[in-house]
Amino acid sequence: MAKIKDEQLKELQGKVNVINQNQLQVGNLEYQKHSLLHILANLQEDLKSFQEKLEEEYGKVSVNIATGEYEEIEKDESN
């Protein structure tokens, strides 16, 4: 069976190895992304639950998260 030159084989192997390493990194990044999306979803659920507790205590309000001040949200009675 015929063979390519050793230097060509090394170059070919190097290029394939770089591609494989990059594919592995992309897979790792996708896994990290997936994990972070789950964490974000849990944080959003936690925030929603906390907002519901605030609404029970203060009613429908808009809270300035920098100062803690709040204003009542007026009901739209046209609906």
Secondary structure, DSSP 8 states (H G I E B T S, - for coil): -----HHHHHHHHHHHHHHHHHHHHHHHHHHHHHHHHHHHHHHHHHHHHHHHHHHHHH-SEEE-TTT--EEE----TT-
